[in-house]
Amino acid sequence: MSRIIQIQNDFTSGELDPKLRARTDIDQYQSGLTTARNVSIQPQGGAKRRDGTKFVAELDSGAGTAVRMVPFEFSVSDSYMLVFTPGKMYVFKDGTQITAINGGGDDFLTIAALTSAIVPEMNWVQSADTVIVVHEDLEPITIVRGATDADWTATTIDFDHIPKYSFALDVHSPQFTITPSSTVGNITITASAVTTDTGTAQGGASNTITLKSATNYTLDDEPNGMFIEITAGTGSGQKRHVEDYEAATKLLTVYPAWDTAPDNTSHYKVTAFSDAAVDEYAVADNGFGKARYVEYVSDTEMKAYVEIPFFDTNGITKGNWNSEHGYEEVWSATRGWPRSVTFHEGRLYFGGSKSRPSTLWGSRVSEFFNFDPGEALDDAGVEATLDTGTFNAIVDIYSGRHLQVFTTGAEFYVPQALDEPITPSNMIVKQQTAFGMKPGIRLQNVDGSTLFIQRQGKSLQEFIYSDTVQAYTSAKISLLSSHLLKTPGEMAVRVSTGTDEGDRLMIVNDDDGSIACYTLLRSQNVIAPSEWTTEGSFLNIGVDVDDIYTVVKRTVQPYATATITVTDAANIADSETIVLTDNAGTSTTFTAVTGTPATDLEFQVGGALTNDEVADNLAAAINSVTGYSAPNPAANVVAITRTVSGGSNLTITSSDAVRLTDVDFTIGATDRYYVELFDADVLLDCVKQGGAAASVNMDHLEGETVKVIRDGIIEPDQTVGISPFTVTFASAATTSYKVGLNFTPEIKTLPVEPRLSSGSLKGFKKRIFEVNAELFETQSLTIDSKLVPFRQFGPNVLGGAVPEYTGIKTLHSMLGYTYDGQITIGQDVPLKMTLLGIDYKVSAGQ
């Protein structure tokens, strides 16, 4: 039998994946835990009871289908948390809801376009007083804060120019000659040997026009690729591309269809060029020369930008060049809208769209809603498509050291030389790693590295630039704790606000409503995960500067209710009864009497009494019985509430189902959706707090059992009663009170495995017979469910708060042998706890 002292100085590896139980050889084993639940790991190594949450406000039931939290920093002193549910936006500031939005009666801004299908995967970016929100099925909108906290507007973006793409490319061979003014750059293209035509149409239809009988076009397809304009009469001002022509009938087909069909009053002209030619292409058949028309000059001249140099400046005759058209706006109600958005070096970038999922667009410099590529000058709009041989739909984009692009299949970036901006001439996108990102979860930046959830939701990845290899690399941050990722649904980062904490990355899990919380400190190689749980489910999380907001679904058990409707009061017979049976099986009978009631359980009927008066009499009788409540009836309907939460076996029986119609007790768990704020000074969840008071209204936790901390003293648990939902303290609070739901921290060590020269202790039975816990400002602690004492004998010991203790607490006389030799640290009351480290003595033997 040998005795060993095992020391664990820190917990900076956090909770380790159960699959690592055998990896006693790695350093992380010595600072890891089997369980780190409802604690936060500090960068110095300790484990602290996690922050509790304060109740802020209740959301509508739509939060159950979709909810997102978007931080909005308006200025140094004004920052907000915007909470979106289907069709609504709520505004929160400094832990308080902003009400009466825009001076109206609603405490939210209505945004009907944000449906339950859009909210979970919407993407956004902020600049100054504006948030831009995008989704592939949402016309991009701007949300703007006005003069006050309550002034907000949401409008669709009116783009100055939308990029175009040939979803259905159409090629013609116009029957005239074009001559470029230069072989490269910005040029003019002049048409010559053009056969034009003007006149009055013979008629028209939705996409056709019949030219005059003496038209200049005598051959089929002769004007194809040219342009026609209605110059007067019906449909005047319309300009269209000529798609087809039949010489025999003089019928000319246009693209796109007319807005107003021409008729025999319409005057027309057919020309080589028109302003409708902008963004179309002239392409030489020999492969030398491709130019995009950028500006209309005249019917025979266009300005253009050369994308493929021409061989020379000689005229290119008919039959030796083609006109390409069919280009349409890449974003529209038909083609869908951008999927992701960011600002980078003076441009607004959109990443991917419904119809072009792998394309990246950048606006003109300082013209955020103008994506015109123009003449491809340095400040013009830019565009690039990820052509890699595999499908890569852009999920998110981020402005960091470079413009980073994250897709469903790989990670990319846009290289930039030192101090060199992105321009149309140098924009390329390079693939770096191939993990893929899960849609709907915004990436986060921590200390220069970009963190994202891998496509399948199984790992947390880091994307960081390496100066050594001059490229980005990606590593699995969650390699040792992947079990804590359970279908991630949202992620947020709270940057460190002091030396006693690291950067805090929080991931909300959709599977069980928990939060995987990672304490990160790159300089010390600290990656310390823990798991947060609550009585309910965390649905979403967001960080407003240093305030951590969360949306929580809490299933509240309301009180059982029943109703009795009184009708035809004059004919209710003497001795009719109402019987209430509670969940213990005890029955209470209320009897109708035509005279004056002799007991509290009788109620008067008959005579000249009205339905409403009989209802009042019945309610008075019910209120006389402990355990039931019947507020003043609404007209002839008596609503009965069982004043003990829960509803099993509750029944109501009426002997006159016609005149005393009963609806039996019903109860069902009710899901309610709360915005809550994490607070280091709060030790409970969903808390209401205050100063000097004798009671508090806890209507948001109807029927729930709550903890009460009054002036730092733990009072007995209470169950929140029916309306007015008052929790009355055992003694009035003189300085402070906090009332809310409890949560229990748990710290469980890994199986003991000291590094002995004699080898491993696996397979040996072990008994831990002494534990020394190093504590900091702690008021409550249990070790293996044994309560550690904190009070000292003296006057008024039991009348005040438990003093905070810093130092070592020792527990002896621990019994029982196990093969693992683990210690579980916890609490039985919600008070402060910070565990810095532990050492324990272990007896081992066969």
N, C-alpha and C positions, 0 to 999 in steps of 0.2 A: 504494500500500500504506500503510495507516494503522495506528497502534498506539493501543490504548485500554486504560485501567485500569477494570475493572469491580469494584465493591464491593458485597458483600451483607453488611450488618451484622447481620442477624437472619434467623430462619426462622419467624417467628411467624404465617405463613399456612399453614405445614405443607405437606402434599402436596396439590397442586391437581389437579382433574379434568383429564384430557387434553383435554377440549373447550375448555379455557381457554388453550391454547397460543397462540392468536392475540390474546389480550386483554392485550397489552403495555401498554395504556393505563391499566389499573387498578393501584392502589397494591399490592394483594395480590401481583401478579406479581413485584414487586421483593423481596418477602420470602417467596416461595413456593418449592416444590421440585417436581421431577418425581416423585421417589421419596423417601419418608421411611419406610424399613422397619426395624423393630426398633430404633427410637429413640423417645425421648420429647422433645417440644419443651418447653423451659423458658420461663417467662413473661418472663425477661430477654432471650430471643431465641435462646439456644443450643440445640443438639441433642445429646442424651446417649444413649449406649447404654442400651437399656431394661433394667429390672430383670430378673434371671433368676428362676427358680422353684426352690423347695425341694420335694422329694418329702415328702409327709405320710403318705398311706395309699392303699391300693387299695380300690376299690369293687367291688360285685358286678357281674356282666355286665348286670344290668337297667339300669345307667346308659347302656347303648347305645341303649335305647329311650326313656328319659325320665330327666331329672335336673334338680333345681332346688336353688338355694342360698338359704337364708333367714337373714339376720342376726338375732341375738337378744341384746339388751343387758339383762342382768338387773340390773346395778348398775354403779357407776362402775368397780369392780374386776373384775367378772365379766361377760364377754361371750362369745358363742359364734357359731359358724357351723353351722347345721343343714343337712345335705345329704340331700335326699330322692331316693330311687330307688323304683321300683314296690314298694309294700308295706313299705318300710324307711325309717328315719330315722337317720342317723349324726350324731354330735355331735363338734365340734372346738372346742378352746380354745387360744389362744396358739400356734397352729401344731402342735398335737398332738391326736391322736384320743383321745376319752374312751372307754375300753373297759369291758367287764363292766357294761353298762347294767342298772340295777336289781339289781345284784348277781348277775346270771345269767351264763351262758356266752356270750351274744351281745354283739357289739360294736355293736349297733344296736337301735332300738326298732321293733317290728313294728306297722305301721299298715296292715292289709290293705285298707282302703277306698281307699287312695291307689294307684290302678291306673295303668298306663302311659298310659291315656287322660286321666286327671285331672291328673297331675303337671305336664305342660307348660303348662296354663292355669289352675292353681290360683292363688288370690289370698289374701293374708294381711295381718294387722295384729297388732301386739304392744301389750300393756299390762301393765306390771309383770312378773309371773312367768308370763304366759300369752300364747301365740300363738293367734289364731283363724284357721283355714284354711277357705276356702270354694271351691266350684266348683258349677256348676249341676247336676251329677250326684252331688254329695257332700253328705250331711247334715253341716252345719257341725260342726267338731270343735275342741276346745281342746287345746293341748299345753302342759303345765305342768311347770316345773322344780321339783323337790322340794328336800330339805334339802342335797343334795350335787350335784356336777357330773354324777354318774352316775344321778341319780334323775329319771326322766321318765315322765309318763303322758299318754295321749291318750284323750279321751272325747268322745262326741257331746254337743252342747249341749242341755240341757233348758230349752226356752223357757218363760217364764212366760205369755206371750201372743203368738200369731202373728197378724199382720194377716189379714183375710179379704177375699175378692173373689168376685163373682158370675160365675164362669166359665159357669154355665148359669142365668141369672136366671129365676125363676119368680114369677108375679104372680097373686094371688088378690084377690077382693073379699069380705072377711068380712061376715057378715050381722049386724053390730052397730054401735053408734055409739061413736066415740072423741071425747074432749074434751081438748084441750091446756090446760095450766094457764097458759101464756104463749105469746106468738107467736115469741119468740126465746130463744136461750141454752139453759140447762139447765132442763128442764121435767119435769112428769109427764103421762102420758097415761092417762086413765081410760076403761075400757070400760063401756058400759051397754046395756040392752036386749039382753042376751046370752042366747042359748039354750044352756044347758049340759046335760051328760048324765053320769050315772054308772051303773055296773052291772057285771055279770059277762058276759064275752065268751062268744059261742057257739063261737068257734074262732079260728084265725089261721094265717097263713103267713108267708113271709119278709118281705113288706112290706105285709101286710094284717091286719086284725082285723075279725071280724064282731060288731057290737054286739048288745046284748040285743034280743029281739024287740019289746019295748015301748019302744024308744028314743024320745027326744023329737024326733028328726029325721025328718020325713015327706017332705021334698023332696030331690031330687038336688042335690048340691053345697052343701047347706045349711051344714055345718060347715067347708067348705073355708077354709083360712087360719087355722084355730084350732089348738089343740094338744091332744094326747092323752098321758096318762101312765098307765102300768101301775102301779097302787097296791098290788097284792098278787098272790100266785100266781106262775105261770110268767112270767118276764120282768120281775119287779117292779123298779121304779125307772127304767125306760126312758121317755124323753120324746121325742116325735116331732111333726113338723109334719104337719097333715092336708092331703093332696094332692087326694083325690077321695072322693066318697061316692055310693053307689047306694042309693036309698031302698028299692027293691023287695027287695034281698037283704040290706040292712043292712051291706054290705061297705064298709069304710073303708080307703083306701090311704094309707100314710104315707111320709114322706121324712125322713132316709134310711132304708134298710131296718133291720129289727130286728136287734140282736145275738143275741137269743134270741126266737124266734117265740112269740107268746102262744098259749094254748089255752083250753079251756073252764073252766079254773081261774083264769084271769087276771081280776082286777078292774081297772077302768079309770075314768078321769074325763076329760071333754072340757071345756076351758076356753078363755077368750079369750086368756090369756097363760100363759107358763111361762118358766123360765130359759133354755129353748132358743130363746127369741125374741131374746136378746141378739145384737146386730149385724145384726138385720133392720131393715127400714124401714117406716114408715107414710107414705104419700104421698097428698096431697089431689089429687083429679082436676082441680080448677080451676087447678092450677099454683102455688097459694099454700100452701106447706107441705110440708116433707119433714123427717122426724125419724128419727134412728137410735136404736134401743133400746139402752141402755147398762147397765141393771140391772133385775132382776126384783124387784118389791115384793110383789105378790099376784096371784091369778088374774085380777084385773080392773084392775091398775095396774102401769105400767112407768115407770121413769125414762128420759128420752131427751134427746138433744142435737139442737137444730134446725139443719139445714144450709141449708134454704130457709125463710124466715119464713112463719108462718101468717097468713092474712088477719085473723083475730080468734080469740077463745077460745071461740066457740060450738061446740057439738057438731057433728061431721061424721057424718052419718047413713050407714047402709049404702047401698052403691051409689055413694057419692060419694068414696070413698077406697079405696086398694088396699094390700095387704100384699106387700112384696117380700122374697123369700127365695131360697135357692139359694147363699147365701154359704158359702164353705169356706176353710179355711186356705190362704193363698197359697203357702206352702212346705210341701211334703210329698213323700213318695216318688212320688206320682202326678203332682204338678204341678212337681216339680223344686225346686231350692234356690237361694239367692242366689249371684250371680256375682262380686261384688266387695265390699270391706269397708274401713271406716276408722273412726276415732274423730274426733269434732269437737265441741268445746265441751260436753263432758259427756254426749254421746249416742254410741251405736254406730249407724253407718249401714251399710245394705246397699244396693248398687246393682245393679238388674236381677236377674232370676231366669229360669229356663228358660221359664216360662209367662208372665211379666210382664217382658220384657227391658228395658223403657223406664221402669220405675218405681223410685223412690228412697224408701227407708223409713228413719226414724230412731226409735230407741228412746225410752222415757221418760228424762228426765234422771236420770243416776246409776243407772238400772235397765237395765243393758245388754241383758238378755235379755227385756225386757218391752216389746213394741211396741203396747200397748193404747192406742188413740186416746182412750178414755174419754170424758170430757165436753169434750174439746178445750181443757182448761186449758193454760196456758203450758208446763207440764212434761210434758204428755201426748205420746204417740207422734205422729210426723208422717209424712206421705206426700205424694208428688207424682209425676205421670206426665208424661213429655216428649211432649206432644201438639204436634207441629210440622208435620205434613203429610208428613213423610218418616220412614223407619224409622231409629231410633237406639237400638241395643242398647247398654246401658251396659257398658263394658269395665273401667273403673277409676274410682275416686273418690279425691280427695286433700284433706286438711285443710291449707289454707294461709291466706292472707289471707282468703279465703272458702272455702266448701265447693265444690270444683271437680269437675265431672262430665264424664268423657270417654267418648264413644260411638263406634260404628263409623262414624258419619256426621258428627258435629259435636262442638264443645266448649261446655260450659255452666258456669254457676256460680249459686250461690244468693246473691242480694244481701242485704246486711245493713247497716243504718244504723250509725253509730258507736256502739259499746257496746250494740248491740241484739242479743239472742240470736234464734236461729231458733225460732219457735213455730208451732203449727197455724194461727194466724190470719194470719201474714205470710209463710209459706213459699211462694216461687215460684222457678222455675228458668228462667233466661234463656240463650238461645243467644248465643254470642259469635263463634265462627269455625266454619268447616265443612270441616275437613280429614279428620277421622276418625282413630281410633287403632287400631293393630294389636293384636288380642287376644293375650294370653299374655306380653307384654313389659311389666313394671311400669314406670310412669312414674317419673321422678326429679326431685328439686328441686335446683337449683344457683343459689345466690345470689339467691333470691327468684323465679326463673323455673322453671316446670314444663316438663320436657323429655319428649317422647314420640315414638315412632316412628309415622309416618303410616300409614294403613290398608294401603296396598299395600307398605309396607316400603321405599319408595324414598327417603324423606327423614327427617331428624331435625328435629322441630318444637319451637319454643319458645312457651310460653303464658304471657304476662306481663301484669300489670295496668298500664295507663297512666293516671297521674293527670291527664294533659293531656286525654284524651278520656273519662275516667271509665268505662273499659271495658277488657276484655282484648283483646289483639292476639296474633297468631301469626306468627312468622317462621321461615324455613328456615335452621337452623343449618348444615346440610350443603349449602347451595347451591353452594359451591365445591369440594365433595369428595364428591359423591353416589356416585362410582364406588367408594368404600370401603364402601358399604352393600350387602352381598350376601346378601339374605334374612336380615335380623337375627333372632336368636333369643333374646337376653337383653341386658340393659343394667344397668350399675351405676355408681355415682359414689363416688370417694374424694375427700373434701373436702381441700383443701390443708392440709398440716401444717407448712408453713414458707414463707419468702419465696422459696426457690429452686424452688418448683413452684406450678402453678396447680391449680384443681380438675380432677380427671382423670375424664373420662367414657369408659367402655369398653363397646363394643358387640360382642357375639360374633356372628359371621356363620355361619349354618348351611351356606351353599354350600361354602365352602372351609376352614372352621375357623379363620379368622383373627380378629383383634380390631382394630376401628377405634377408636383411642384419641385422644380429643380433649382437649387442654389448653385450659382455659377460664379466662379472667380478665376478667370483665365490665368492671372499672374501666379496663382498658387496651385494650379491644376485641380481646382475644386469642382467636382461635378457630383452634387449630393442630392439625390432624389428622395422625396417622401410622398406619401399619399394623404390627401385630405378628403374626409367624408363629412356628411352632415345628415340630419334627419330630413331627408328629402333627396333631391337631385340637383346638382349644379348643371345649369343649361348653357350658360355663356359667361364670358369674362372679358373685361376690358380695363385698361389703365389710363386714367386721366392724370398726367404728370406723375404724381406719386400716390394718387388715390386708386385703390383697386376695387372696382365695382363687379358685382356678379348678379346674374339672374338665377333664381333658385325656384324649382318646383317643390312646393310643400303640400303634402296630402293631409288636409285637415279633417278630423273626424267631428263633424257637427253633431248637435244634439238631435235626438229623434223628435219628430213633430207629427201631429195629427190634427184633423179639423172636424168640427161638428157644425152642420148648417141647419139652422132653425127655420122651419116653414109652418104655415097654418097653426100658429101658436095657440089660437083659441080652442083647438080640438086636440091638443096634447093631453092624453089621459093622465089622471092621477096615478102615481106609482110606476110610471115608465122609468126606465133606468139607463144610465150610462155606466159601463164598467171599464176601468183602466187596470191593466195588469202589467206590472213592471218586469224588468229582466231578472228579478229574483223569484218571480212567480207569485208575488203578493198582489191581490186584487183589491181595488177600492171602488165602491159602488156609490154613485150619485143618483138620488131619487127625486123625481118630479112630484110636487105637491101643489094642490090648488089653493091651499091656505098658507098661513105664515109658516116658513120653515122652522122646525123645532131643533135641528142640528145644522152644523156647518156643511154636512154632506147632502143637504136637501136644497132644491132650487124651485122657486115658485113659477107656476104656469097657469094657463086658463084665464078666465074672466076677460077683462079688457086689455090684458097685456099684449103688446106687439111682439113680433119676431125679434126685433132688436133688444127689447127689454128682457125677454126670456134668455137671449144670448148673454146679456150682461149678468143676469142672475146665475147662470150656469158657470160663467167665468169666475164669479166671486166664490162659488163653492169649490171649484178646482184649485183656486189660489190658496184655499185654506189648508191644503194637503202638502206636506213637505215632499219635495221631489218632483213637483209639477208646477208649471207656470202657464198662465193664460192671460196675456196682456189684454187691455181694454179692447173688446171685439170691434172689428171693422164691420159695421152694420150687423147682419144676422149670422156672421161666421165666427165661430170660436176657434182660435188657433191654440193648440196645447203643445207645450214643449216639456220634454223630460229633462230635468235640470241636472241629471247625471249623464256624462257623455257615454256614448255607446247605445246600441239599439237592439241587442239580441232579445227575443221573446217579448217585446213590447207589443201589446194589442189594445184595441179599443172596440167595445161591443155596445150597440144601441138596441134597446128592445122595440123601438119604433123607427125603423129604417126609412120611413117616409117623411116624418115630421122632424126627427132628430137624425139627420143623415150623417153617418160617420165615414171618414176616410182614414184608414188605419195608419198607424205610425210608420213613417218611412225614414230611413237614414242611409246615406251613401257617402263614401269618402269623396271629398271635394278637392280637386287639384286647384291650387291657387299659385299665382306666379308673382314673385316678389323681386324687386330690385333691392339689393343689400350691399353694404359697404364694409370691407374688411377694415378692422381697427385694432391696432396693437394694444389699446387700453381696454378692449372688450374681451371677456373670457368665455362668452356664450355666443350662440348664433341667433339671428333674427331678433336682436335685442331692441327693446325700448329702454332708454335711460334718462336720468334727470338728476336734479339736485334735491333739495328738501321737499318731501312729499310723504303722504300717508298711503297712497295707492296709485295705480296706473291702469289705464285702459289698454287691454291686450286683445282687441277685437280681431286682429290678424291671426291669432292663434287660438281661436275658439275651440274649446274642448281638449286642448293639449295640456300636458303636464309640463310646467315651467320651473326653472330654477330662479331663485331670488337672492341677489347679493345686495344687501342694504348696509351702507356705511362700511363696506369691506367684510361684512359678516354674512355667512351662509345661513339663510333661513330655511325652514322646511319647504319641500316642494308644494306647489299648488296647482290645481286644475282650473283653467280659465272657465269661468261660468258663462251662463247665457247673458244676453243683453242686460246691462251695459258692459259686460265683459271685464269687470273690475277685479284686479288682484290687489288685495289690501295687505299691507305689510304687518308683520307681528308687532313691530314698533315703527313709529314714523321715522323715515330717513331724515337725518339732519344735514348730511353733506352730499350724499349721492345714492343712487340705486341703479341697478341693472337687472332686467328681467328678460329671460329668453330661454332657448333650448340648449340643453347640455350636449357636449360632444366629449369623447374620451380619448386622450392621447395614449399611444402605446409604443414603447420602445423595447424591441426584443433582440437580444444579441444573437449572433451566429453561434453554431455549436463550437464549444471551446476547443481550440487546437493550438496550444503553445508550440513554439518552434524549439523542440528539444533535440539535443544531440543524439539522444537514444531513439528518436523516431517519433512516429505519430501515436496519438492516443485513441485513434479510431478503433472501435471494438471494445474499448475499456469502459466499464461503468464509472460514472463520475458523480460526485456530490459537491455542490457548492455550499460551503458551510459559513462563509462570511463574505459580505459585500460592503465595499466602501464607495459611496456615491459622492462625487465632487459636484456641489451645487452652487448656483448663483441666484440670489434674490428669489428663492423658492419658498412657497407657503404650504405645498401639499405634495406628497409623493407616496407611492406604494411600490414595494419590491416583491415580486411574485405574490401579489394580492395582499401582502402584509403591510399595514399602515405604519409609516414612519412618523414618530412624534415630532412636532415642531413647537408646541407650547412649553413654556417653563413654569414651574410652580411660582406663585406670587399673588399679590392682591389683584382683584378684578381680572383674573386670567380669562375667565369664560365670558366676559362682557364686552370684549373688543375683538378687532380683526386679528387674524393670525399674523404674527410678525414675519417679515421676509428674512430668510436665512441664507447666508453665504458661508460655505465651508463644507466639511465632510460629515455625512451621516452614515453611520455603520449599522448594519443589521446582522445579528448572529442567529444561531440556533435554527438554521435552515436544514430541513430533513429530506431524505429521499434520494436514491440513486437513479440516474438516467444515463442513457448512452450519449445524449447530446450535451448536457451541461449548459443550459441556456438560462438567461435571466430576463424577466419581463418587468419593465418599469412602466408605471401608470399613475393614475390619480383616481380618487373616489369622490372628489369635490372640485368644482371649477375655480381653482386658484392658480396663482403664478407658479411656473415650473421651468427651470432651465437646468439641464443636466450637462455638465462640462465633460465628464468622463467617469469611468468606473474602474476599480480594480477589485478582484475577488479571489478568494482562496478556494482551491479545488483539491478534493481528495480523489485519487484515481486508483482503481484496482481491477483485477480480473472479475 
